[in-house]
Amino acid sequence: MELDREEERALRGEKGEALASAYRILAAIGEATGAKKLVPVKWAHVSGVNYNTIGDAGVQFLDSFSREARVAIRTTVNPMGYDMNHPEGISEKFAEKQASIVRSYERMGVEPSFTCTPYDVFDMPRKGTQVSFAESNAAVFSNSLLGIKTNKESALSALASSVTGKAPLSDLRLDEGRNPNVKIQADFDFKSELDFGLLGYFAGKNVKGSSVALAGVDSLSRPQAKALSAGIGTSGSCGMFTLGNPKAKEKISFGKEEARKIKDELSTADDGDVITFGSPQLNIEELNTLANLTEGKKFKKRCMIFCSRAIHNQAVKIGLAGRLEKAGGEFMCDSCTCLTPYVSKENYDSVITSSVKAAYYMNSSNKVGVALKDMKTIVKEYTQ
Amino acid sequence: MKISGCRKIVGGSGEGAALVSSQPINFLAMVDAKTGRITDEKHELFGRSLKDTVLVFPNAIGSSVGAYVFYSLRESGTAPAAIVCTKADITTASGCAIARIPVVDLPAKKPISSIKGGTRVRVDADSGTIDSNRQI
């Protein structure tokens, strides 16, 4: 990858250690993805905010990086570990480390969005705009439904874009890189968002390239698109899907049997001790659906509803939050199900969720069992 | 055996016993940075430690936060000495750039199986070569 004179100087450390680190990251990604040059990006969305994901080494890295580094472009951040208004059950150590991470990002000048669904919270840029989104569901959603261009960035590559305002021009940032080589032919009666999550997880797992065509899916509601995007981002390296029936070299079938296999892999328990909704965080439409389903009912188990603070504030204003609280729902803002310290094997054996992404990380990282069920079934089985 | 013509992703050199897998790795979900071990029972490297090895695998998958895991491995003293990918990805490249772990891609015609698990391997990313000779 060719760097211009200013970029070379920054890489050599003439503009400080933080920018040198950022350019080292961009140079490595540029080599890996075969980029010829860097291009300006308008917006970075950074992951690596939850202490449970980046650990002590991450805390130290960000503390030192943020002493010098400042955002060069608009930068928003992923959820942190917990809702600071609900510190119940959160250890003092976790709270301290989490606060340090938040301070580091704020020192750099990020917007404290703490959301994995920037597309539900902010006005999105025009089609074709180059951004750097590390949150995988947001990258897939933005590429596929909004025509915004980003690779499936890593926490560190989005951070490098944030402080340099640049990203290597490669893969999904190029029109030719967005054409899928593989088509998944879905022959399946999709009934719920969960089914789209299963399709996404299957696609991510089986497609090696950056882009996949999905045939047999005509249109998607926003909740379905979120579930599909989150599934794709969880299991693989694919960062975009195209609907319809484009030509592709390779074809893979997705039917009942494939869906069942994925569900068997992720659903490791029949029942659970606690319900979590979110991953991705819920939007107003999803909260409304849940409120309608639970009207006049009450959850029999603890039920955590994860959403961004921006969405929660709106839900309070329009009375939606109150309806869900009446049904026993507990809102957890600024955080999400994946790797949340609210759910650990010390306090729960298993969790009930409708999210494929939550199921994956609850199994693998939180080490608790998962009963994976769609939202309607959860309300039917666990309310009275 | 010597493989040349590898693409340098992150410069430097490293030597260790080859730890080889044909399965991709989700570093956030499958690696314990403190011990350097693979914790996913379904992964063929389950229970194996990455420490001081030359890790040979296709590419990283899943979480974007996996990049931090490379840095955590370095800070915990459990990092691999070098990494060889079929096709290096953004997570591996960015994490290793910060952790200063040398990374190369295998040339297109060389499969993962070109490197035998357990053999002593030296990766020189700057010259794009992988040397493997001595059995250990």
Interface residues (C-beta under 8 A of the other chain):
Chain A: S21 R24 I25 A27 A28 I29 E31 A32 T33 S47 G48 N50 T53 I54 G55 D56 A57 G58 Q60 F61 A134 E135 S136 N151 K152 E153 S154 A155 L156 S157 A158 A160 G204 G233 T234 S235 G236 S237 Y360 Y361 S364 S365
Chain B: R7 K8 I9 V10 P24 N26 L28 A29 M30 A33 T39 D40 N59 A60 I61 G62 S63 S64 V65 G66 A67 Y68 Y71 S72 R74 E75 S76 K87 A88 D89 I90 T91 T92 A93 S94 G95 C96 A97 I98 V103 D105
